[in-house]
Every structure is written in structure tokens, then in C-alpha cells.
Amino acid sequence: MGTSLQPVDMLSPGGNLESYMQAVNSIPVLSVEEERKLTGSLHNEEDLEAARHLVMSHLRFVVYIAKSYSGYGLAQADLIQEGNVGLMKAVKRFNPEFGVRLVSFAVHWIKAEIHEFILRNWRIVKVATTKAQRKLFFNLRSAKKRLAWLNHEEVKAVAADLGVEPKVVREMEGRLSSQDAAFDGGMDDDDESAYQAPANYLEDHSHDPAKRVEQENWTEDSNTRLSSAMSTLDERSQDILTQRWLSEGKATLHDLADKYGVSAERIRQLEKNAMKKVRVLMES
């Protein structure tokens, strides 16, 4: 094993990305014979050193593929890291009897891992409701030949090619063209632009701890006062108020009139008097 494949400083995209890319580009590309020998050793003998050699020599291709996804607003280092996972999966599953170069086989695994990462983390994609719609983002991105919006004929052609309704293509194109702004803003934002970050002007008052405690205390106190006031009423008045105001299936005046054998007007009078008494007791 040559020294060119030994770990170098920052051989991780999460560190210094520029140094990482220089490091992986300095690792020589394998010749056909070298690759065949290493893949054979890995496949037949489960040689882990051969697997490491194959992965290291193909890291440059992951960087190249990850750059094509830079328009999603996600960190390039994260995309490369996910692509590296796909590369390792491809190396593990590659069979030299396929008759193709490893890079041709690995590109599908690399892209699949990056796609999954984007679907999990890109908020614009996450609002898509179905798997077919999420898949449309990537298909539509590759189907567009220019940056301008699609015209009517192009929309119909793309919809027919992808097997969806034209309105779905329009909706996805709109989402694809929107910006996925970070909640906290960028680390390098200056004082003039930092205020534009949603974290600096969006406030959820409903989750203010002080107001939540106050609301809970007020609700508890109101329930206690209502229960105390209701206990001073006679059983019929209690039942009338409960059936008319506190039950999920509220009874009508006529229902209660039939129950107690009086007129609906009498039930209304009893309800009015009971409500007045309860209100006075709760406010006292």
C-alpha cells in the first residue's frame, strides 16, 4: 500500500472542505488492472485493505457528483459525506464479474444517498405530500433545459414524460424556484442583513411559559368557581345547565321540557335564573 493513500490532514469534508478536496484529488486514480485486482481480492477474500484502497481512490468522484447538487442550499460537506456513504455501500456490493468499472456502478449508490439526504433535510422538498411528488423534484430539475420558467408546451411535454398532471409540474416548478431560507440566518451575515433571519422577528407567544402558567391557573380557577357555583343550585337547575351548556350533545328546550313534564318556556326561565345565579357567584 503506497503512502499516497495514508490519511492526510482534514481527510473529512466536515473539516476544511478546500483541504479535503485537494487531498482526495491528490490520490491517484486506479488503472483497470489495479481496480480488477483489488475488487477481486475484496469479493473473493473480503480483503478490507483492498476495500479501503477502492474507497479512497474514488472519493474524488463523490466530490464531483456532490457539486451537481449545490443548488439545494445544503452544506456541500454534508452532501459529500452522504455521497461517501453511498460509495462505501457500492464498494461492498460490487462484483467484478459485472464487467464494468466501479465508478459506473457506484454513481447510482452515491446519488441515491444524496437524494435521501436532500429529501430528509431540504424543507422545500419535505412539503411534498407523496413519494411521486418528491421524485418529481429531481426529474423536473434535470428536465429543465434553461433557468426561465417553462412555457405551456414545455409543461405539457414534461408532464407527459413524467406521467403527472401539468398542474403538478407547475406546482413543483414553483417550489423548486423558491428559496430555502435558514431559520437562524448565516454565520457570516452582517448587521444590516442579520435581522432578516426568521429567528429575529418570528415569535410564538402561545408558548410563552409565563402566559401558559397564567392560562392554566385561570382555567383551573374558573373551573373551581363554576363547580362551586353549580353546587348551590337544585338538582333540576344543575341538570338543565349541564345538558344545555356543558355536555357535548347539547339538549334542546323541548327535550328538557319533555323530560321534566313542563313547557319549553318554563325550562328557559329556569335556565335563565340558574345562569344569573351562577354568574353572580362566580364574579363575587
BAFI-3210 file (N, C-alpha, C; in Angstrom, 3 decimals, decimal comma, padded with zeros to 6 digits):
// residues 284
n [1|2|3|4|5|6|7|8|9|10|11|12|13|14|15|16|17|18|19|20|21|22|23|24|25|26|27|28|29|30|31|32|33|34|35|36|37|38|39|40|41|42|43|44|45|46|47|48|49|50|51|52|53|54|55|56|57|58|59|60|61|62|63|64|65|66|67|68|69|70|71|72|73|74|75|76|77|78|79|80|81|82|83|84|85|86|87|88|89|90|91|92|93|94|95|96|97|98|99|100|101|102|103|104|105|106|107|108|109|110|111|112|113|114|115|116|117|118|119|120|121|122|123|124|125|126|127|128|129|130|131|132|133|134|135|136|137|138|139|140|141|142|143|144|145|146|147|148|149|150|151|152|153|154|155|156|157|158|159|160|161|162|163|164|165|166|167|168|169|170|171|172|173|174|175|176|177|178|179|180|181|182|183|184|185|186|187|188|189|190|191|192|193|194|195|196|197|198|199|200|201|202|203|204|205|206|207|208|209|210|211|212|213|214|215|216|217|218|219|220|221|222|223|224|225|226|227|228|229|230|231|232|233|234|235|236|237|238|239|240|241|242|243|244|245|246|247|248|249|250|251|252|253|254|255|256|257|258|259|260|261|262|263|264|265|266|267|268|269|270|271|272|273|274|275|276|277|278|279|280|281|282|283|284]
n.u [000,849|000,670|002,092|000,579|-002,029|-002,408|-003,940|-004,539|-004,202|-007,253|-008,894|-011,662|-014,822|-016,184|-014,405|-011,987|-013,113|-011,940|-009,312|-009,848|-010,856|-008,596|-006,968|-008,258|-008,193|-005,553|-005,063|-004,180|-005,880|-007,204|-005,874|-007,258|-006,370|-005,380|-007,706|-009,278|-007,811|-007,960|-010,768|-011,282|-009,861|-011,285|-013,876|-013,519|-011,859|-012,553|-010,962|-010,149|-008,320|-008,073|-010,629|-010,535|-008,624|-009,991|-012,176|-010,887|-009,596|-011,687|-012,927|-012,746|-014,592|-016,995|-017,007|-017,197|-019,749|-021,357|-021,153|-022,929|-025,316|-025,448|-027,313|-029,340|-029,159|-027,989|-025,345|-022,226|-020,334|-021,882|-023,333|-021,270|-020,374|-022,581|-022,593|-020,210|-020,941|-022,698|-020,827|-019,244|-021,136|-021,538|-019,017|-018,943|-020,942|-020,156|-019,421|-016,832|-017,409|-019,373|-018,499|-018,036|-016,635|-015,886|-016,688|-018,814|-020,746|-020,937|-021,908|-024,687|-025,364|-024,168|-025,588|-028,131|-027,919|-027,394|-029,737|-031,623|-030,727|-031,228|-034,024|-034,691|-033,806|-034,094|-036,231|-038,059|-038,545|-039,655|-042,261|-043,671|-046,192|-046,385|-044,562|-044,160|-044,352|-042,125|-040,116|-040,453|-039,193|-036,426|-036,521|-037,734|-035,867|-033,744|-035,038|-035,548|-034,305|-033,345|-032,964|-035,213|-038,826|-040,944|-042,703|-046,123|-046,281|-043,932|-044,432|-046,553|-045,221|-043,239|-044,904|-046,214|-044,036|-043,185|-045,410|-047,452|-049,901|-050,234|-050,606|-049,357|-046,696|-046,352|-046,723|-044,592|-042,461|-042,648|-042,061|-039,482|-038,162|-038,170|-036,721|-034,871|-034,737|-032,645|-033,512|-032,105|-030,381|-027,358|-023,922|-022,131|-023,555|-023,993|-024,598|-026,570|-028,073|-028,670|-030,998|-032,980|-033,284|-035,547|-035,541|-035,111|-037,348|-039,697|-041,989|-043,384|-045,985|-047,741|-046,383|-045,156|-043,779|-044,648|-047,167|-048,481|-048,572|-050,112|-052,501|-053,202|-053,591|-055,722|-057,720|-058,001|-058,870|-061,268|-062,756|-062,979|-064,477|-066,828|-067,718|-068,184|-070,217|-072,240|-072,873|-074,567|-077,048|-080,311|-081,052|-082,460|-082,010|-079,251|-079,000|-080,268|-078,575|-076,240|-077,002|-077,639|-075,374|-072,891|-072,554|-071,443|-073,250|-075,631|-078,739|-082,082|-084,516|-087,044|-086,495|-085,732|-088,046|-089,874|-088,647|-088,971|-091,658|-092,785|-093,383|-091,582|-091,000|-090,943|-088,672|-086,781|-086,962|-086,089|-083,489|-082,454|-082,608|-080,943|-078,479|-078,045|-077,721|-075,456|-073,536|-073,380|-072,343|-069,847|-068,519|-068,274]
n.v [-001,202|002,119|005,227|007,317|006,846|007,029|008,468|011,957|015,358|016,633|014,846|014,706|015,808|017,402|019,020|021,203|022,084|022,779|021,880|019,193|018,512|018,994|017,039|014,581|014,724|014,417|011,772|009,001|007,868|004,646|002,184|000,077|-002,557|-002,483|-001,892|-004,140|-006,151|-005,383|-005,335|-007,993|-009,190|-008,167|-009,171|-011,947|-012,630|-010,989|-008,774|-006,205|-004,135|-003,834|-002,908|-000,420|000,855|000,982|002,626|005,036|005,828|006,588|008,752|011,290|011,282|011,316|013,897|015,340|014,533|015,422|018,186|018,797|019,047|021,420|023,447|023,193|024,450|023,233|022,216|021,742|019,994|018,184|016,945|015,674|013,953|012,236|011,185|009,756|007,695|006,331|005,532|003,711|001,729|000,887|-000,148|-002,329|-003,939|-004,420|-006,437|-007,896|-009,369|-008,082|-006,692|-003,981|-000,712|000,276|002,875|003,391|001,733|002,649|005,253|005,330|004,504|006,507|008,805|008,037|008,037|010,744|011,862|010,868|012,171|014,837|014,773|014,324|016,604|019,014|021,609|022,573|020,406|018,651|019,474|018,334|015,952|013,269|010,278|010,139|012,831|013,912|012,632|013,855|016,330|015,929|014,847|016,920|018,909|017,978|017,872|020,452|022,715|025,240|028,272|029,868|030,098|027,317|027,141|026,814|024,636|023,259|022,524|020,720|018,759|017,879|016,944|014,844|013,218|012,531|011,423|012,767|015,225|018,389|020,584|019,732|019,760|022,523|023,361|022,083|023,245|025,847|025,520|024,557|026,764|028,485|029,929|028,356|029,398|029,673|029,242|030,470|032,155|033,097|032,413|034,339|036,669|040,178|043,108|044,524|042,740|040,626|040,852|039,928|037,222|034,636|033,888|036,206|037,775|036,316|035,274|033,094|033,541|031,905|029,957|031,100|030,716|032,044|033,035|030,670|029,383|031,253|031,047|028,391|028,531|030,337|028,898|026,691|028,003|029,108|026,824|025,786|027,792|027,649|025,049|025,286|027,226|025,905|023,891|025,062|025,163|023,696|020,228|019,946|022,400|022,284|020,091|021,078|023,228|021,765|019,974|021,797|023,449|022,331|019,714|017,536|016,697|018,798|019,432|020,337|022,932|021,816|019,105|018,943|019,911|017,867|015,911|016,812|017,326|019,851|023,106|024,375|027,041|027,317|025,840|027,498|029,758|028,693|028,042|030,593|031,864|030,215|030,569|033,274|033,251|031,650|033,200|035,488|034,370|033,433|035,775|037,052]
n.w [000,000|-000,939|000,194|-000,612|-000,113|002,557|005,503|005,409|006,604|007,774|006,332|005,908|004,972|006,729|008,023|006,976|003,993|001,561|001,847|002,103|-000,449|-002,016|-000,968|-001,622|-004,363|-004,823|-004,556|-006,442|-009,416|-009,988|-012,208|-014,822|-014,454|-011,822|-010,422|-011,028|-009,778|-007,057|-006,567|-007,010|-004,888|-002,742|-003,204|-003,309|-001,161|000,900|001,580|003,567|003,374|000,656|000,134|001,439|-000,135|-002,582|-001,911|-001,083|-003,445|-005,018|-003,938|-005,048|-007,108|-005,768|-004,728|-007,110|-008,019|-005,897|-006,133|-008,149|-006,866|-005,589|-005,717|-003,867|-001,452|000,731|002,946|001,397|002,408|003,877|001,853|000,463|002,437|002,729|000,169|000,289|001,981|000,307|-001,608|-000,152|000,331|-002,276|-002,944|-001,236|-002,333|-004,905|-007,703|-009,426|-011,660|-012,983|-015,138|-015,554|-014,831|-011,475|-010,776|-012,502|-011,495|-008,877|-008,992|-008,987|-006,414|-004,917|-005,734|-004,874|-002,060|-001,607|-002,615|-000,763|001,511|000,847|000,621|003,262|004,547|003,112|003,303|001,432|-000,194|001,631|001,999|-000,004|-000,696|-001,441|-002,375|-005,109|-005,837|-004,510|-005,902|-008,304|-008,065|-008,535|-011,117|-012,534|-012,215|-013,771|-016,179|-016,985|-019,287|-019,217|-017,214|-017,114|-016,613|-017,426|-020,521|-021,763|-023,566|-022,966|-020,331|-020,699|-022,152|-020,333|-018,286|-019,588|-020,105|-017,537|-016,475|-014,989|-013,873|-015,618|-013,858|-011,567|-012,313|-012,633|-009,968|-008,643|-009,972|-009,090|-006,350|-006,582|-007,492|-005,392|-002,395|000,173|003,031|005,884|009,333|011,415|010,087|008,277|009,245|008,490|008,153|008,059|010,185|008,874|007,404|009,055|010,550|008,923|009,173|010,044|012,764|014,134|014,032|014,217|016,579|018,874|020,693|021,967|023,290|025,420|028,534|030,911|030,194|029,618|032,108|033,440|031,979|032,512|035,280|035,369|034,038|035,729|038,076|037,155|036,585|039,150|040,449|038,919|039,466|042,204|042,246|040,813|042,579|044,403|043,301|042,747|041,989|039,545|038,213|038,019|036,279|034,001|033,187|032,765|030,714|028,716|028,331|029,103|028,259|025,587|023,574|023,201|024,764|023,664|024,414|024,230|024,503|027,212|028,331|027,810|029,362|032,032|032,164|031,770|030,268|027,375|027,665|030,427|031,051|029,837|031,487|033,943|033,238|032,657|035,162|036,679|035,361|035,886|038,659|038,928|037,573|039,207|041,567|040,658|040,017|042,378]
ca.u [000,000|001,503|001,877|-000,371|-003,364|-002,468|-004,752|-003,904|-004,908|-008,604|-009,483|-013,082|-015,448|-016,707|-013,373|-011,697|-013,590|-010,967|-008,199|-010,339|-010,926|-007,222|-006,421|-008,818|-007,744|-004,144|-004,998|-004,194|-006,987|-006,761|-005,936|-008,195|-005,772|-005,337|-009,068|-009,709|-007,117|-008,490|-012,150|-011,220|-009,442|-012,383|-015,018|-013,200|-011,145|-013,023|-009,772|-010,554|-007,347|-008,460|-011,829|-010,100|-007,946|-011,026|-012,945|-010,050|-009,276|-012,904|-013,508|-012,801|-015,815|-018,082|-016,967|-017,697|-021,201|-021,992|-021,193|-024,096|-026,470|-025,181|-028,436|-030,370|-028,971|-027,455|-023,891|-021,518|-019,669|-022,876|-023,635|-020,113|-020,371|-023,612|-022,112|-019,193|-021,668|-023,137|-019,649|-018,866|-022,136|-021,296|-017,810|-019,296|-021,821|-019,655|-018,914|-016,007|-017,976|-020,332|-017,890|-017,999|-015,769|-016,542|-017,305|-020,096|-021,673|-021,060|-022,577|-026,098|-025,434|-023,802|-026,727|-029,259|-027,707|-027,543|-031,167|-032,282|-030,333|-031,960|-035,430|-034,841|-033,335|-034,451|-037,589|-038,936|-038,926|-040,431|-043,676|-044,310|-047,025|-046,281|-043,258|-044,088|-044,081|-040,737|-039,293|-040,600|-038,226|-035,181|-036,797|-038,004|-034,597|-032,961|-035,805|-035,492|-033,134|-032,896|-033,361|-036,515|-039,983|-041,409|-043,912|-047,238|-045,949|-042,903|-045,092|-047,292|-044,250|-042,636|-045,950|-046,418|-042,835|-043,084|-046,649|-048,196|-050,736|-049,488|-050,665|-048,367|-045,414|-046,327|-046,559|-043,244|-041,539|-042,688|-041,317|-038,083|-037,596|-038,188|-035,516|-034,988|-034,004|-032,372|-034,240|-031,200|-029,544|-025,996|-022,910|-021,394|-024,445|-023,602|-025,659|-027,625|-028,894|-028,954|-032,361|-033,900|-033,447|-036,820|-035,353|-035,023|-038,607|-040,833|-042,122|-044,576|-046,446|-048,546|-045,521|-044,518|-044,022|-045,416|-048,561|-049,063|-048,884|-051,239|-053,695|-053,556|-054,126|-057,034|-058,656|-058,258|-059,668|-062,617|-063,452|-063,293|-065,582|-068,048|-068,166|-068,714|-071,492|-073,222|-073,277|-075,593|-078,326|-081,048|-080,654|-083,053|-081,300|-077,934|-079,141|-080,611|-077,360|-075,300|-077,473|-077,712|-074,130|-071,656|-072,477|-071,063|-074,503|-076,486|-080,177|-082,916|-085,524|-088,150|-086,044|-085,800|-089,458|-090,456|-088,048|-089,494|-093,104|-093,179|-093,295|-090,255|-090,819|-090,561|-087,257|-085,991|-086,932|-085,221|-082,118|-082,056|-082,414|-079,772|-077,316|-077,854|-077,201|-074,077|-072,686|-073,163|-071,453|-068,507|-067,910|-068,146]
ca.v [000,000|003,298|006,287|008,289|006,549|007,177|009,621|013,271|016,295|017,046|013,981|014,625|017,025|018,238|019,937|022,210|021,476|023,017|020,955|017,847|018,304|018,893|015,755|013,461|014,849|014,017|010,305|008,550|007,050|003,278|001,685|-001,037|-003,758|-002,307|-001,997|-005,533|-006,922|-005,022|-005,798|-009,450|-009,513|-007,846|-010,048|-013,362|-012,846|-009,993|-008,020|-004,862|-003,172|-003,584|-002,076|000,941|001,383|001,296|003,789|006,232|006,240|007,057|009,883|012,453|011,204|011,734|015,366|015,809|014,319|016,266|019,570|018,986|019,270|022,626|024,375|022,891|025,237|022,411|022,295|020,857|018,952|017,175|016,193|014,805|012,902|011,257|010,501|008,790|006,527|005,588|004,914|002,534|000,697|000,369|-000,983|-003,571|-004,756|-004,536|-007,746|-007,674|-010,075|-007,215|-006,277|-002,520|-000,061|000,524|004,199|003,309|001,077|003,420|006,541|005,194|004,456|007,838|009,698|007,602|008,519|012,202|012,122|010,605|013,240|016,044|014,589|014,405|017,860|020,225|021,888|022,766|019,077|017,972|019,824|017,451|015,047|011,871|009,848|010,507|014,263|014,153|012,166|014,823|017,412|015,590|014,688|018,233|019,648|017,525|018,073|021,863|022,996|026,614|028,790|030,528|029,250|026,525|027,624|025,858|023,420|022,540|021,920|019,553|017,736|017,324|016,193|013,592|012,394|012,060|010,747|013,516|016,298|019,642|021,467|019,249|020,267|023,946|023,495|021,689|024,231|026,985|025,178|024,399|028,090|029,270|029,887|027,608|030,243|029,086|029,924|031,285|033,011|032,647|032,811|035,498|037,808|041,397|043,713|045,058|041,659|039,602|040,976|039,279|035,816|034,449|033,776|037,537|038,519|035,443|034,944|032,308|033,951|030,849|029,100|031,873|029,971|032,828|033,104|029,339|029,170|032,137|030,485|027,182|028,946|030,962|027,824|025,922|028,837|029,235|025,541|025,661|028,717|027,136|023,882|025,761|027,899|024,902|023,073|025,776|025,032|022,451|019,195|020,200|023,521|021,772|019,228|021,920|023,910|020,757|019,473|022,885|024,169|021,639|018,405|017,584|016,690|019,726|019,171|021,490|023,270|020,867|017,835|019,056|020,075|016,520|015,159|017,253|017,472|021,262|023,737|024,828|028,379|027,152|025,425|028,688|030,601|028,052|028,180|031,996|032,146|029,482|031,232|034,538|032,954|031,153|034,320|036,333|033,666|033,345|037,103|037,571]
ca.w [000,000|-001,062|001,184|-001,147|000,382|004,001|005,884|005,423|007,473|007,405|005,312|006,236|004,430|007,803|008,495|005,960|002,755|000,488|002,078|001,827|-001,898|-002,505|-000,535|-002,389|-005,750|-004,903|-004,539|-007,841|-009,920|-010,264|-013,583|-014,958|-013,866|-010,366|-009,907|-011,152|-008,745|-005,740|-006,451|-006,884|-003,521|-001,831|-003,448|-003,066|000,093|001,879|001,962|003,980|002,880|-000,738|000,187|001,767|-001,309|-003,575|-001,447|-001,101|-004,815|-005,693|-003,215|-005,936|-007,904|-004,887|-004,706|-008,415|-008,068|-004,882|-006,616|-009,008|-006,001|-004,808|-005,787|-002,885|-000,241|001,818|003,068|000,475|003,195|004,225|000,631|000,204|003,464|002,365|-001,022|000,716|002,497|-000,867|-002,220|000,634|000,071|-003,623|-002,891|-000,548|-003,157|-006,277|-008,145|-010,621|-012,805|-013,657|-016,395|-015,675|-013,847|-010,194|-010,747|-013,206|-010,569|-007,634|-009,172|-008,626|-004,958|-004,413|-005,962|-004,050|-000,692|-001,617|-002,786|000,513|002,435|000,450|000,965|004,712|005,133|002,365|003,724|000,282|-000,655|002,650|001,921|-000,975|000,090|-001,846|-002,861|-006,526|-005,929|-004,127|-007,016|-009,390|-007,902|-009,217|-012,550|-013,104|-012,233|-014,920|-017,404|-017,390|-020,118|-019,005|-015,916|-017,202|-016,337|-018,560|-021,178|-021,720|-024,308|-022,218|-019,172|-021,173|-022,557|-019,121|-017,589|-020,316|-019,955|-016,156|-016,112|-013,976|-014,400|-015,827|-012,683|-010,615|-012,792|-012,296|-008,521|-008,281|-010,519|-008,179|-005,143|-006,932|-007,732|-004,160|-001,567|001,425|003,977|007,191|010,400|012,221|009,270|008,039|010,220|008,000|007,924|008,770|010,984|008,025|006,852|010,063|011,050|008,001|009,554|010,754|014,214|014,727|014,038|014,462|017,994|019,163|022,015|022,588|024,087|026,476|029,785|031,869|029,757|029,714|033,522|033,754|031,366|033,257|036,579|035,150|033,698|036,954|038,976|036,588|036,782|040,579|040,738|038,286|040,222|043,486|041,995|040,391|043,730|045,170|042,595|042,934|041,028|038,229|037,584|037,648|035,108|032,849|032,735|032,263|029,423|027,737|028,102|029,459|027,602|024,171|022,814|023,939|024,668|023,330|025,429|024,123|025,081|028,667|028,697|027,824|030,458|033,326|032,084|031,819|028,958|026,979|028,230|031,831|031,037|029,516|032,676|034,926|032,717|032,807|036,586|037,138|034,784|036,597|039,990|038,767|037,180|040,386|042,485|040,087|039,987|043,743]
c.u [000,878|001,172|000,861|-001,781|-003,466|-003,254|-003,941|-004,725|-006,273|-009,193|-010,916|-013,722|-016,004|-015,688|-013,183|-012,027|-012,586|-009,782|-008,606|-010,347|-009,533|-006,623|-006,949|-008,388|-006,287|-003,981|-005,123|-005,433|-006,438|-006,825|-006,919|-007,656|-005,735|-006,728|-009,564|-009,073|-007,710|-009,926|-012,204|-010,835|-010,568|-013,518|-014,732|-012,608|-011,595|-011,857|-010,171|-009,586|-007,635|-009,693|-011,466|-009,431|-008,965|-011,818|-012,128|-009,803|-010,490|-013,563|-013,638|-014,088|-017,032|-018,158|-017,563|-019,220|-021,917|-022,102|-022,414|-025,370|-026,309|-026,356|-029,522|-030,185|-028,466|-025,936|-023,216|-020,840|-020,635|-023,222|-022,509|-020,087|-021,396|-023,205|-021,049|-019,825|-022,157|-021,992|-019,250|-019,865|-021,907|-020,082|-018,121|-020,084|-021,286|-019,092|-018,097|-016,535|-019,036|-019,809|-017,877|-017,023|-016,575|-017,267|-018,668|-021,166|-021,960|-021,864|-024,043|-026,278|-025,122|-024,978|-027,915|-029,122|-027,887|-029,010|-031,902|-031,967|-031,102|-033,430|-035,667|-034,598|-033,739|-035,919|-038,543|-039,411|-039,866|-041,911|-044,392|-045,014|-046,848|-044,873|-043,074|-043,771|-042,645|-039,785|-039,326|-039,609|-036,952|-035,394|-037,011|-036,724|-033,762|-033,690|-035,750|-034,189|-032,577|-033,444|-034,749|-037,644|-040,403|-042,635|-044,962|-046,903|-044,908|-043,490|-045,823|-046,342|-043,617|-043,649|-046,193|-045,236|-042,739|-044,356|-047,427|-049,049|-049,902|-049,492|-049,653|-046,977|-045,273|-046,054|-045,131|-042,210|-041,490|-041,912|-039,822|-037,394|-037,536|-036,918|-035,802|-034,176|-033,826|-033,077|-033,332|-030,336|-028,134|-025,015|-022,193|-022,285|-023,962|-024,820|-026,830|-028,545|-029,301|-030,403|-033,363|-034,116|-034,739|-036,671|-035,377|-036,344|-039,839|-040,866|-043,444|-045,031|-047,217|-047,715|-044,702|-044,808|-044,889|-046,895|-049,242|-049,440|-050,090|-052,546|-054,164|-054,170|-055,522|-058,082|-059,028|-059,146|-061,106|-063,415|-063,860|-064,477|-066,892|-068,607|-068,792|-070,078|-072,578|-073,740|-074,361|-076,968|-079,027|-080,708|-081,213|-082,320|-079,890|-078,007|-079,435|-079,362|-076,350|-075,701|-077,442|-076,350|-072,853|-071,505|-072,084|-072,296|-075,538|-077,959|-080,918|-083,891|-086,654|-087,762|-086,177|-087,234|-090,147|-089,933|-088,688|-090,998|-093,591|-093,038|-091,860|-089,970|-090,387|-089,096|-086,364|-085,864|-086,006|-083,742|-081,601|-081,761|-081,157|-078,482|-077,003|-077,230|-075,741|-073,127|-072,368|-072,176|-070,019|-067,788|-067,688|-066,807]
c.v [001,242|004,352|007,309|008,058|006,672|008,439|010,905|014,175|016,631|016,154|013,644|015,907|017,933|019,209|021,081|021,614|021,625|022,060|019,522|017,562|018,207|017,538|014,601|013,527|014,451|012,494|009,795|007,726|005,674|002,966|000,521|-002,285|-003,658|-002,483|-003,436|-006,391|-006,656|-005,510|-007,317|-009,872|-009,252|-008,850|-011,486|-013,612|-011,907|-009,209|-006,576|-003,791|-002,838|-002,685|-000,626|001,599|001,802|002,541|005,065|006,739|006,762|008,239|011,117|012,477|011,602|013,254|015,929|015,683|015,253|017,722|019,835|019,226|020,524|023,590|024,144|023,635|024,454|022,460|021,272|019,713|017,832|016,308|015,215|013,644|011,818|010,478|009,461|007,525|005,666|004,880|003,647|001,392|000,050|-000,549|-002,338|-004,506|-005,016|-005,933|-007,528|-008,388|-009,257|-006,747|-004,783|-001,974|000,240|001,859|004,197|002,676|001,959|004,696|006,471|005,156|005,810|008,796|009,329|008,108|010,031|012,579|011,942|011,707|014,528|015,936|014,715|015,814|019,122|020,521|022,062|021,424|018,423|018,337|019,018|016,327|013,581|011,558|010,235|011,989|014,585|013,725|013,167|015,967|017,139|015,444|016,038|019,053|019,263|017,774|019,518|022,142|024,391|027,105|029,420|029,540|028,511|027,172|026,504|024,547|022,590|021,852|020,653|018,422|017,066|016,469|014,838|012,650|011,774|011,381|011,425|014,569|017,570|020,558|021,038|019,744|021,743|024,151|023,167|022,684|025,461|026,726|025,104|025,748|028,942|029,057|029,149|028,333|029,542|029,897|030,878|032,235|032,479|033,148|034,085|036,697|039,018|041,984|044,185|043,974|040,615|039,649|040,244|037,803|035,658|034,394|035,132|038,295|037,638|035,060|034,241|032,615|032,851|029,932|029,879|031,183|030,733|032,862|031,741|029,018|030,005|031,568|029,234|027,528|029,544|029,893|027,017|026,700|028,964|027,959|025,353|026,547|028,199|025,943|024,294|026,418|026,905|024,099|023,739|025,650|023,741|021,491|019,462|021,318|023,098|020,945|020,043|022,622|022,921|020,289|020,551|023,479|023,349|020,266|018,564|017,585|017,520|019,442|020,460|021,765|022,260|019,502|017,852|019,242|018,728|015,716|015,518|017,509|018,885|021,836|024,160|026,213|028,295|026,720|026,616|029,603|030,016|028,183|029,594|032,317|031,460|030,134|032,529|034,292|032,494|032,300|035,213|035,674|033,589|034,682|037,668|037,178]
c.w [000,000|-000,029|000,693|-000,635|001,894|004,344|005,902|006,317|006,900|006,309|005,720|005,739|005,510|008,360|007,508|004,600|001,628|000,625|001,762|000,324|-002,512|-002,163|-001,388|-003,860|-005,924|-004,882|-005,972|-008,178|-010,287|-011,757|-013,621|-014,272|-012,344|-009,757|-009,945|-010,050|-007,360|-005,554|-006,331|-005,478|-002,523|-001,971|-003,035|-001,686|001,216|002,464|002,288|003,501|001,425|-000,789|000,487|000,571|-002,376|-003,180|-001,579|-002,520|-005,568|-004,984|-004,099|-006,760|-007,069|-004,835|-005,992|-008,482|-007,088|-005,332|-007,488|-008,202|-005,154|-004,790|-004,760|-001,568|000,949|001,806|002,158|001,228|003,556|003,017|000,312|001,193|003,149|001,120|-000,698|001,288|001,335|-001,563|-001,467|000,452|-001,294|-003,647|-002,268|-001,462|-004,563|-006,532|-009,414|-011,861|-013,530|-015,015|-016,627|-014,656|-012,584|-010,174|-011,436|-012,320|-009,362|-007,798|-008,759|-007,108|-004,341|-004,547|-005,081|-002,614|-000,612|-001,762|-001,462|001,520|002,122|000,848|002,463|005,248|004,375|002,608|002,553|-000,249|000,341|002,613|000,861|-000,225|-000,267|-002,334|-004,325|-006,698|-005,547|-005,245|-008,163|-009,276|-008,692|-010,720|-013,221|-013,202|-013,443|-016,238|-017,899|-018,127|-019,901|-017,667|-015,931|-016,903|-017,600|-019,184|-021,210|-022,426|-023,583|-020,989|-019,575|-021,544|-021,338|-018,364|-018,258|-020,121|-018,558|-015,666|-015,005|-014,661|-014,597|-014,613|-011,618|-011,004|-012,445|-010,807|-008,108|-008,806|-009,624|-006,913|-005,425|-007,095|-006,467|-003,361|-000,271|002,495|005,309|008,274|011,164|011,406|009,136|009,077|009,804|007,704|008,708|009,490|010,138|007,479|007,882|010,531|010,171|008,335|010,347|012,268|014,894|014,722|014,206|015,936|018,224|020,583|022,723|023,470|025,111|027,814|030,777|031,495|029,850|031,160|033,930|033,214|032,123|034,604|036,425|034,856|034,936|037,917|038,479|036,794|038,239|040,954|040,149|039,060|041,544|043,305|041,619|041,579|044,572|044,522|042,976|041,795|039,632|037,499|037,150|036,368|033,857|032,303|032,143|030,874|028,342|027,382|028,300|028,802|026,144|023,279|023,544|023,666|024,308|024,469|025,426|024,678|026,596|029,154|028,759|029,009|031,803|033,312|032,251|030,413|028,662|027,544|029,680|031,949|030,769|030,719|033,742|034,525|032,943|034,259|037,119|036,619|035,520|037,962|039,922|038,447|038,379|041,342|041,961|040,105|041,392|044,364]
res [m|g|t|s|l|q|p|v|d|m|l|s|p|g|g|n|l|e|s|y|m|q|a|v|n|s|i|p|v|l|s|v|e|e|e|r|k|l|t|g|s|l|h|n|e|e|d|l|e|a|a|r|h|l|v|m|s|h|l|r|f|v|v|y|i|a|k|s|y|s|g|y|g|l|a|q|a|d|l|i|q|e|g|n|v|g|l|m|k|a|v|k|r|f|n|p|e|f|g|v|r|l|v|s|f|a|v|h|w|i|k|a|e|i|h|e|f|i|l|r|n|w|r|i|v|k|v|a|t|t|k|a|q|r|k|l|f|f|n|l|r|s|a|k|k|r|l|a|w|l|n|h|e|e|v|k|a|v|a|a|d|l|g|v|e|p|k|v|v|r|e|m|e|g|r|l|s|s|q|d|a|a|f|d|g|g|m|d|d|d|d|e|s|a|y|q|a|p|a|n|y|l|e|d|h|s|h|d|p|a|k|r|v|e|q|e|n|w|t|e|d|s|n|t|r|l|s|s|a|m|s|t|l|d|e|r|s|q|d|i|l|t|q|r|w|l|s|e|g|k|a|t|l|h|d|l|a|d|k|y|g|v|s|a|e|r|i|r|q|l|e|k|n|a|m|k|k|v|r|v|l|m|e|s]
***
